[in-house]
Amino acid sequence: MLSESEVRPRLLKWRGLVRCFDAGNIAVIACIAIVFLTAQGTVWSKNEFDGMRAKSYMLFLDFSKYYICGKMACGDDYVRANVYDANLQQKYLTEYSLTDAKKPIEYIAYPPINFPLMKPLALLPMSQAFHIYWTLGLFFAIAATWLLSRQSKFFHKALNFLTLWLAIFASIPMFRAYALGQFSLYLLGLIALYFYLFLRQSKKLDWFAGLTLALTAIKPQYCIFLAIPAMATLRWRIIAAAAAGEAILLAMAVATVGMKNITDFPKIVLFAEQTPLYGGVFPEQMVNLRAIFCLFSNPHTAMQVTSYLGVAAMAALFVLWYKLGRKRPDLTARLVALTVCVCLTTSPHTNIYDCILLCLPVLLTMPSSLSASLYSRYLSLETKTFFWPEEILTIIMLLYAPMGWVIFMCAFGKNILGEACITLPFAFINVLLCLLHCLCLRHEANALSSEQTSEII
């Protein structure tokens, strides 16, 4: 085994090449980010939203559904009692969101709590509502991730945090989120804020963490995973606040769409997921295990297998958090990173725009550049040995944005709105990230145990 005096010169020998890699990577990311921000600014400054929406019904499609949720929530008693009626939804989409009536029905199967929450959108014309909705979401996500960066070893510096957001702007998930008008930025902000409050370990802040967790129920497939850390570590204030917040949201939903829509919602979701009659669910274009299983089986079987694996993954996460989360605060950041990756991979409904959430594991567990990784190893040779899964994980995430565009350029169908040939590689990347984080968690746990044993001896 090489001694410390032999390893240090070897690390320094690679310093110049590593700096060139970082400079080239950041330059590519910055150029792509500038293109994205320029395109976004052009849509706003030239008021092109309506024209783009009329030209392609897929553009800003998800936002149009949120907008229709608000419109239907403002409707009369009949409309609010029948918000999940496909024909009524199509009528509203055609009338208020520039949707072509000849296109397949884009069925809206959002949770009942979406309807009262989206009411404010319906008070404005659609184009104005979109720009306000997107701008507020962007500021909220940046502010929440900045708070979370206070818990980071590398990203607490402003320049590193700026680099992270340039990479987010340059990524395929961000382009897709904007093209569809997705809720991803709000979800990113909520989850970042939740984990920031969770990591603070404050009894007072636990109440706010629980309320934040309740709001993530707008994406219920993720909310269940996010509740595991609080339940496994016995943070009952978080659970109690989340339950109270969820009760308030359900009361708002009952007042808006009625109790029947709430009790029937599970059947509505199953119908929407499995029926071929309506558009809006494309399992083969997802970025999770379900998309991978669609390669070998029919969508219904893939959904069943993924659901079973999702339950098994939740049980495994609960055990890990119960055993390590309470007694090993040094492993909490890695557990959060693993939770986010497993959530994206095993959830039955994960789309490529949700991969924006991968910036959270990066914030908490990874260096901001390859140079930072090299320097960190240089400073900690006495306590930190080379571990290849950690290095591979760092390189994958540093190259995530450029790599995404390489996948896009090499795909058979070049459509940013997504085909399976573009999105499927991201599903395999998510699986790989889960495996790498598992290996890193095991390595870090064993390394610290060895150090403690040595100190005792």
Secondary structure, DSSP 8 states (H G I E B T S, - for coil): ---HHHHHHHHHHTHHHHHHHHHHHHHHHHHHHHHHHHHHHHHHHTT-HHHHHHH-TTTTHHHHHHHHHHHHHTS-HHHHHTTT-HHHHHHHHHHHS---TTS--B-----TTHHHHTGGGGGS-HHHHHHHHHHHHHHHHHHHHHHHHTT-SSTTSHHHHHHHHHHHHTSHHHHHHHHHT-SHHHHHHHHHHHHHHHHTT-HHHHHHHHHHHHHGGGSHHHHHHHHHHHHHTT-HHHHHHHHHHHHHHHHHHHHHH-HHHHHTHHHHHHHHHH-SSSBS--GGGSSSHHHHHTTTS-HHHHHHHHHHHHHHHHHHHHHHIIIIITT-GGGHHHHHHHHHHHHHHHSS---GGGGGGGHHHHHHHS-SSHHHHHHHHHHTTTT----HHHHHHHHHHHTHHHHHHHHHHHSSS--TT--HHHHHHHHHHHHHHHHHHHHHHHHHHHHHHHHHHHHH-
